Amino acid sequence: MLGAALPSIAFDDAGHGYDRFGLSPSALRVAFAAAWPLYRYYFRVASVGAEHVPKAGAAIVVANHSGMLPFDGMMLCMDVAQQRQRALRPLADHAVGALPFIGVAMQRIGAVSGTSTNARALLEAGEILLVFPEGVPGISKPARRKYRLTHWRPGHAELALRHKAPIIPAAVVGAEEQFPIVHNSKRLGRLVGAPHVPLPFLPVPFVPVPLPVKYRIYYGEPIVPEGDANDPSAVEHAAWQTQNAVQALIARGLRERRGSFW
Amino acid sequence: MSRLKSALVTGATTPLGRSLCARLLASGCEVLAVGLEAESAARFLIPEAAAYAAADLAKPRELHDLVFGPAKARSIDTVFHLATHRSLGVEGERVHALNVEALRQLIAHCEAHPTIARLVYRSYAEVYRVDQRLPNVIDEEHPLDHGAGRPQWLRDRVEADGVACARMGMTKLEIAVLRCADVFASGTGSQIYDYVRSRVCFKPLGFDPMINLLSLEDAAEALFLAGAAERGQGVFNVPGADTMPLGLCIRSAKRIAVPLPGPLLLPLYALRRRIIRTEFSYGLYKGRMHFPGILDGRRAREVLGFQPAGVS
């Protein structure tokens, strides 16, 4: 069980069992133990290439984002903890931190508001980041656009160049089908103060849990971008390299699977 | 570490001032302690080996005479400016004169002084803005809190910080601004210390931000190092060794944490301030009660060699 691997996960203790961002290994242990049935029996996560994730030192795992709710991030974190005994630090939208209870829960399991200063502090401490360059538009893209990467933001590439951190491309195959989205409603979004609200295939009260799709996670070979972090073309090139690598891993995952549920 | 021979400390009768005087004397430095109190009263507060001068720094003439009188006679090389109004409840021109104008004039006098080479100004972590869109780790380039409707306590601190920063590198006087985390001790004007003095501490429901506390000894050490370092000009964050969630801080102080919806806390703490005349202001501290705002002490560590030891 995953909880057994966690005591060995290193973290930057700020003195009272928490790191500066609020990560608590004991909370992480509880969260992973609670989510273990999801990882093992519900999504039946299978991963390939985890040896590309370094066991120590600063690195950035860059993956596609999908599925309305961020189960893909949770499964990636659990998989890296399981395979490499490391706590991934997901960079989340700043709005997550403003949510009562959820914001605290996310902090305790290692999520951090996605600002360059936070990312810099984590990379300097030798931590491993999880970045979804597609952001919120990624998890809310409609079913007809599944497995096609949306607008790919280059911030991760700049971070990698600035901090000489390798990028590990990763693809999550299966998550796109867990909550098929039929439409993004801008009108509802205006009501709740968001750009849009994704409407799943059934009304929300009838889809309290995601579909039991099979998750396949593919890690690619590390990319060590070269160039000046202040050179826009070098940043764009590194981001393009990563995007291509992730898209290739997605294509491989789609080729190798028999269907969404097995 | 040998450049610091003779120091002037304003605000010397405060807890932090006393700790700094003791640290300077322990290093073999001569100290001219400055306070508002008459010498007979101040003698109980400052170390015996320190010389003392009473001066009201809000009065320009007294400040001038201090710098070009006793400070000149003692060939002071470093000035530590700690004197500010601690109370949030007191406002007005006199408070501004001490918090801001005294620093402005002190810098001008130090620049014209024959022996003073460095001024170390104790600033506050509260000058930084904390909200959901900003980084949780606060480096020295983090935005300052210029929000409308902020109390004079904060406006003065932000202005004084800016006054000190604006003169950096303009003359031979080296200026170090130390933005210190909340000094968790009585009589320091600490918001969080005052907050946990209540038996019951109300906190926003659904939030448990990380906070950082600095001990008196660590604050004094950081100030000393800023005065003693060979290269000491600049702005430095001074975090403490204790970083923990607010809830744990309340439990460690053996207090009861009662989570309440955020909008209730503002009137509740305003009432508390009015009834029992406490210093904690929820309005001032609201951002830090919701979102982490931890000082990044990398620059102080690399340039000054400062590493916090912890709460004693």
Interface residues (C-beta under 8 A of the other chain):
Chain A: A14 G15 H16 Y18 R20 F21 G22 H94 A95 G97 A98 L99 P100 F101 G103 V104 Q107 V112 S113 T115 S116 T117 N118 A121 E124
Chain B: Q132 R133 L134 P135 N136 V137 I138 D139 H142 P204 L205 G206 F207 D208 P209 M210 A241 D242 T243 M244 P245 L248 H290 F291 P292 I294 D296 R298 G310
